[in-house]
Amino acid sequence: MALTRSIFAISILVLSMMAITSACGYEYDPNPYVEKPEQAEIEGLHYTRLGIQGLIFCNSRSKITPIEGAVARITCLANDEHGYEAAPFSILSDATDAKGYFFATLSPSEVENFSRLKECKAFLELSPSKTCNVPTNINNWTAGALLSSYRTLNKSKMILFSVPPFFYRSNSTKAYPNGY
């Protein structure tokens, strides 16, 4: 009993010391200087295109099948030359192939300067299927899937983003709770 109380007291003491130590150095500074990283130039090589790829499927509860001819929309927020938020702009992907694969590109002619891009999201835009055309929120397609991780393709000077697979459901299928 005494051993349990002393272990409890020591644990409380250690945790409170950790909390105090972790809070040090977080004083309020009204104008903190934060250096903005360069986004368009990675490892000294200037990339000329952004690519976005993904898959679109029909989820009919009994099976998952690719949708040929579906289209995704990529919407980006950017800053203007003065650092203020500019109006969002969107592009549409090519129609998906027979395996449900889509690909979209952003080139310098579409975006004045890649380093001004703040955030891009992918959305479901169109399903050509008459039986499977209700968007689901699996992997945030209706809310927008944030483009965050990428890989660089040095030969084609492209930054390639991959989004997780996304799904439509049929009109007759009842929605899953929470979009699943």
C-alpha positions as CSV (number, residue, x, y, z in Angstrom):
1,M,0.0,0.0,0.0
2,A,2.8,2.4,0.9
3,L,4.7,1.4,-2.2
4,T,1.7,2.1,-4.4
5,R,1.3,5.6,-2.9
6,S,5.0,6.4,-3.3
7,I,5.0,5.2,-6.9
8,F,1.8,7.3,-7.5
9,A,3.4,10.4,-5.9
10,I,6.6,10.0,-7.9
11,S,4.6,9.6,-11.2
12,I,2.7,12.8,-10.5
13,L,5.9,14.6,-9.7
14,V,7.6,13.4,-12.9
15,L,4.6,14.3,-15.1
16,S,4.3,17.8,-13.6
17,M,8.0,18.4,-14.2
18,M,7.6,17.2,-17.8
19,A,4.7,19.5,-18.3
20,I,6.6,22.5,-16.9
21,T,9.6,21.7,-19.0
22,S,7.7,21.3,-22.2
23,A,5.9,24.7,-21.7
24,C,9.2,26.6,-21.5
25,G,10.2,28.6,-24.6
26,Y,6.6,29.3,-25.8
27,E,6.3,32.9,-25.0
28,Y,3.9,35.1,-26.9
29,D,5.5,36.9,-29.9
30,P,3.0,39.1,-31.9
31,N,5.2,39.0,-35.1
32,P,7.1,35.7,-35.3
33,Y,9.4,35.4,-38.3
34,V,8.7,32.2,-40.2
35,E,10.7,31.5,-43.3
36,K,8.5,30.2,-46.1
37,P,10.0,27.1,-47.9
38,E,10.4,27.0,-51.6
39,Q,7.8,24.6,-53.0
40,A,8.6,24.6,-56.7
41,E,12.2,23.8,-56.5
42,I,13.2,20.5,-54.9
43,E,16.8,19.3,-54.7
44,G,18.0,22.1,-57.0
45,L,15.9,20.9,-60.0
46,H,13.1,23.1,-61.2
47,Y,9.9,21.1,-61.8
48,T,7.7,22.2,-64.7
49,R,4.6,20.2,-64.1
50,L,2.4,18.9,-61.2
51,G,0.7,15.5,-61.7
52,I,-2.2,14.1,-59.8
53,Q,-3.2,10.4,-60.1
54,G,-5.8,8.2,-58.5
55,L,-8.5,5.6,-58.9
56,I,-12.3,5.9,-59.0
57,F,-14.6,2.9,-58.2
58,C,-18.2,1.9,-57.8
59,N,-18.9,0.4,-54.4
60,S,-22.1,-1.6,-54.6
61,R,-21.7,-3.4,-51.2
62,S,-21.4,-6.8,-52.9
63,K,-18.4,-5.8,-55.1
64,I,-16.1,-3.0,-56.0
65,T,-15.7,-2.3,-59.7
66,P,-13.7,0.5,-61.6
67,I,-15.7,3.2,-63.3
68,E,-14.6,4.0,-66.9
69,G,-15.2,7.6,-67.9
70,A,-15.4,9.1,-64.4
71,V,-13.8,12.6,-63.9
72,A,-12.0,14.1,-60.8
73,R,-11.7,17.8,-60.1
74,I,-8.6,19.4,-58.6
75,T,-9.1,22.7,-56.9
76,C,-6.2,24.8,-55.7
77,L,-5.8,27.9,-53.5
78,A,-3.0,30.2,-54.2
79,N,-1.5,33.5,-53.2
80,D,-1.1,36.4,-55.6
81,E,2.2,38.3,-56.1
82,H,1.6,40.4,-53.0
83,G,1.0,37.3,-50.7
84,Y,-2.8,37.7,-50.5
85,E,-5.1,34.8,-51.1
86,A,-6.3,34.7,-54.8
87,A,-9.5,33.2,-56.1
88,P,-9.4,29.3,-56.2
89,F,-9.1,27.7,-59.5
90,S,-9.9,24.2,-60.7
91,I,-8.9,21.7,-63.4
92,L,-10.6,18.5,-64.5
93,S,-8.8,15.2,-64.9
94,D,-8.9,13.1,-68.0
95,A,-11.7,10.5,-67.9
96,T,-10.7,7.3,-66.1
97,D,-9.7,4.3,-68.1
98,A,-11.2,0.8,-67.9
99,K,-9.3,0.2,-64.6
100,G,-10.7,3.4,-63.0
101,Y,-7.3,5.3,-63.3
102,F,-7.3,9.1,-63.7
103,F,-4.5,11.5,-64.3
104,A,-4.4,15.3,-64.3
105,T,-1.6,17.8,-64.8
106,L,-1.0,21.4,-63.9
107,S,1.5,23.2,-66.1
108,P,3.1,26.6,-65.8
109,S,0.7,28.0,-68.4
110,E,-2.2,27.1,-65.9
111,V,-0.4,28.3,-62.8
112,E,1.8,31.4,-63.0
113,N,4.1,30.2,-60.2
114,F,3.9,26.9,-58.5
115,S,5.5,28.4,-55.3
116,R,2.3,30.5,-54.9
117,L,0.1,27.4,-54.5
118,K,-1.1,27.0,-50.9
119,E,-3.3,24.0,-51.0
120,C,-4.9,21.6,-53.6
121,K,-7.7,19.1,-53.0
122,A,-9.2,16.4,-55.3
123,F,-12.9,15.9,-55.5
124,L,-15.3,13.6,-57.3
125,E,-16.7,15.5,-60.3
126,L,-18.6,13.1,-62.6
127,S,-19.7,9.5,-63.0
128,P,-20.9,8.5,-66.4
129,S,-22.7,5.5,-64.8
130,K,-26.5,5.7,-64.5
131,T,-26.5,3.0,-61.8
132,C,-23.5,4.2,-59.7
133,N,-23.3,8.0,-59.5
134,V,-23.8,8.9,-55.8
135,P,-20.5,10.2,-54.4
136,T,-19.4,8.8,-51.0
137,N,-17.0,10.5,-48.5
138,I,-14.8,7.4,-48.3
139,N,-11.2,8.9,-48.3
140,N,-12.7,12.5,-48.2
141,W,-13.8,12.7,-51.8
142,T,-16.9,14.9,-51.1
143,A,-15.0,17.0,-48.6
144,G,-11.9,17.1,-50.8
145,A,-8.8,14.9,-50.5
146,L,-5.8,17.1,-49.6
147,L,-2.8,16.6,-51.9
148,S,0.0,16.2,-49.4
149,S,2.6,13.6,-50.2
150,Y,4.3,13.4,-53.5
151,R,7.3,11.9,-55.3
152,T,9.5,13.5,-57.9
153,L,9.9,12.3,-61.4
154,N,13.3,13.8,-62.4
155,K,13.2,12.6,-66.1
156,S,9.9,14.3,-66.8
157,K,10.5,17.2,-64.3
158,M,7.2,16.4,-62.6
159,I,6.0,16.4,-59.0
160,L,3.5,13.5,-58.8
161,F,0.8,13.4,-56.2
162,S,-1.2,10.2,-55.6
163,V,-4.6,10.2,-53.9
164,P,-6.2,7.2,-52.3
165,P,-9.0,5.4,-54.2
166,F,-12.4,7.0,-54.2
167,F,-15.9,5.6,-54.6
168,Y,-19.4,6.3,-56.0
169,R,-22.3,4.1,-54.8
170,S,-25.6,3.2,-56.5
171,N,-28.8,5.1,-56.0
172,S,-30.5,2.0,-54.6
173,T,-27.8,1.3,-52.1
174,K,-28.3,2.8,-48.7
175,A,-25.5,5.0,-47.5
176,Y,-23.1,3.5,-45.0
177,P,-22.9,5.3,-41.7
178,N,-20.2,8.0,-41.8
179,G,-19.9,7.6,-45.6
180,Y,-18.6,4.1,-45.5
